Amino acid sequence: MPNVSNESDMSENDLDDEPISKTKRKQAMTDLQKLGAELVALKQSQLDQLRLPELLLDAVLEAKRLTHNEARRRQMQYIGKVMRSVDAAPIQTRLDAWNGVNDQETARLHNIERWRERLMAEDAAVGEFLTDYPACDSQQLRTLIRNARKEHAAKRPPASYRGLFRMLRDIMQTVPAANDDMA
């Protein structure tokens, strides 16, 4: 008579060797298809930044081209299949950062917002920012601040205000601060 062991006798290694349930496999495939759909929704410049494998990039570009619903659905399934052979974690991390999902990215954006508000409110903040980020173009920074203040006073659309945010984001992203008092 064979020795029948119960679950309490199984070691942790034995539990790791158990097959993944069909439900979990389907959920993983669905998640990959959703990630693929996010890739299809990206702009070409964002796709270039991701440096996707050629097969996956071709599949995503083909899905962007398709307009018929059924053809697009089949292409999305194909993208999900291709995604199974790709490490999706770095792609998901990058998408989360672009979408502001992770805490670190959110904190960085809040820091940029604080700087923009200080620069708009205090003239002394310009000197502090230039001290912390000496690579910043001071003339362009002062021009954007002056124009943003004029826009705000005249209740015009905030083009320079947004431009100021983009400039701060770019400089703070590429150049580390001399001192991180605001962070």
N, C-alpha and C positions, 0 to 999 in steps of 0.2 A: 504494500500500500504506500503510495507516494506521500512524502511529508508535505503537508499543507501548512504554509505559514500564514499567520494573520498579519494585518497591517501594523500592529504594534511591534512586530519583529523585524519590519523592513527598515533598512538604514536610509539615511538621507540620500545617499548615492543612488539607491534603487528608485527613489521617488523622482530624481532628476531624469532617469532613463525612460520614464513613462511617456508615451506619445502625447502630443498636443491634441486637444479635442478638436473636432471638426468645427465647432462653433468659434473657437478661438482662432483657428486658421482662417475662417471666413471673415471674421472681424479684422484680422490683420490685413487681408487682401482688400477689404473695403477701405480701411485706413490708407493703404497705399494708393488706391484709386482716388480718394479724396485729395491726397497730397498731389497726385498727378493733375487733378482738376485745378488745384491752386497754381501749379506750374503753367498750365495752359492759360490761365488768367493773367500771368505776368507779362510785362513789357519785354521787348527784345533786349533792351539794355540790362534788365535784371537777370534774364536768362543767361546772358553773356557772363555776368558776374558769378553765377553759380558754377560755371565750368562743369556742366553735366556731361556724362559719357555720351559719345556720339550717337549711339543707338537711341538713347532716351531723348536726347535733344531733337533728333529727327522725328521721333514719334510725337513729341510735344508740338513741333512746328507743323506737322501734318494735321494734328487735331485743331490747331488754330485756323488752318486753311479750310477745313471742312465746314459746310453749312447745313447739310441734311442731318436731321436729328438722329436717325438710326445709324448712319455712318459715324457720326460723332460719338455715339454711345459705344459702338464697337471699338473705336479708336481709344476711348477712355479705358475700356477693359484691357486693351493691348498695352497701354501705358502702365496700368496696374501690374500686368504680367512682367513687363520689362523692369519695373521698380523692384520686383522681388530679387533681382540679381544685383541691385545697387544698394549701397549703404545709405539708407534714407535719413539717418540721424543728422548728418551735417546739413542736408538740405532743409530739414524741418527746423533746425536751429537757426539757420539763416533767414528763413521765412518768418519765424517767430520774432526775430530781431527787427525785421522790416515792418512787421505788423505791431511792434511794440508790446509783445506778449510777455517777454521775460522782465524780471524785476530790475536787472542791471540796465537794460535799455530804457526802461521807464524812468529810472533815477537819472540817467544821463540826459534825457529829454527835459526833465524837471529842472535840472541844473542849467541847461541852456535857456529855459524860460525865465528862471530867476535872473540870470545875467541880462537877458533882453529887457526885463522890467526895470532892473537897476540902471541900465544904460539909458533907458528912456526917461527915468525920473531924476537921476543925479548926474551932474556934469563930472564929478570926481570919480565916478565909476569907470569912465573911459580910461583914465590914467591907470587905475587898478587893473583893468582888463588887459591893457597894453603891457603892463608889467608882468602879468601872469602869462600872457601869450605874445611874446615879442615878435613873432613871425607874422603877426596880423598886419595887414595894410591899414595904417592908422587913418590915412586920408579917406579911403573908401568907407571905413567904419564910421567916421565922423559924418560923412555925407549921408550915409544911410540913416543914421540917428537923426540928423537934422531934417531930412525929408520925411521920416516916419513921424516926427513930432508935428511937422506942418500938416501932414495928412490927417493926423488925429485931431488937431485943432480945427481944421476945415471940414471934418467929418466926411472925408473922402475914403474911397476903398483903400485898404491897408497894403498896397503893393510894396512899399519900402519897408513896412513893418515885417512883412513876410520875408522880404529879401534880407533883412537884418537877421532874422532867425536862421535862414539858410547859410548866411556867412558865418555866424557863430557856430552852427552845427559843423560846418566844414572845417573851420580852424580848430575847434575843440576836439574833433574826431581825429585829425591828422597830427596835431602837435600836442604833446603833453604839457600841462600847465607847469609853470615854474614853481608855484606852490598851490596846493589844492585846498584853499580856505573855503571855497563855496561848496565843494563836494560833500 
